[in-house]
Amino acid sequence: SAVISQKPSRDICQRGTSLTIQCQVDSQVTMMFWYRQQPGQSLTLIATANQGSEATYESGFVIDKFPISRPNLTFSTLTVSNMSPEDSSIYLCSVLRDSPQETQYFGPGTRLLVL
Amino acid sequence: DQQVKQNSPSLSVQEGRISILNCDYTNSMFDYFLWYKKYPAEGPTFLISISSIKDKNEDGRFTVFLNKSAKHLSLHIVPSQPGDSAVYFCAAINTGTASKLTFGTGTRLQVTL
């Protein structure tokens, strides 16, 4: 498995502000992802964080709203910019391990409430 | 378009009995399936997986069955324990393309005493 930590674990933010969420993995991984789980819904992939290049965003998500950094193979950040109450969600970092079998592991999540 | 569906949003099972969680998918290109368990305020935890070349995979109390012709998989937990109470997500992936999981909407399992 993989040990993944996220900071902060939760936050309450005001509308119009931005929050940066950090994800740290205990070992180098090629693929890191950022997901969102809105209340009562499934996990939705926001983007794939690519090391050394721009993140790959899924349909409905843009870099201006969710800028992502991936400076090395063990760390990534997701910023939620210009927040609105609709951004209230759990944000999850995830990594892919392909040994012994391809499996994706998740961090504990960051619970965000935007007022 | 919901490619992975978990049609039962919730399930209640008595302790010691079998829990059966179902998942259906529409994309025939999916060739690897995973189940995750999620407790409140925690991230999803990987539980068990199955490749499309198999029809059954067992790990302790957890068994996953895959019926490719029906595009259906199920997770069996036996015997169910109160600690199994959580939300269970089914996920699928086409390993031949970019590794991107598609999740179902989850089933909340409640194991009662």
Interface residues (C-beta under 8 A of the other chain):
Chain A: S1 I4 Q6 M31 F33 Q41 S42 L43 T44 L45 T48 L92 L96 Q101 E102 T103 Q104 Y105 F106 G107 P108 G109 R111
Chain B: Y32 L34 Y36 A41 E42 G43 P44 T45 F46 S49 F89 A91 I93 T95 A98 S99 K100 L101 F103 G104 T105 G106
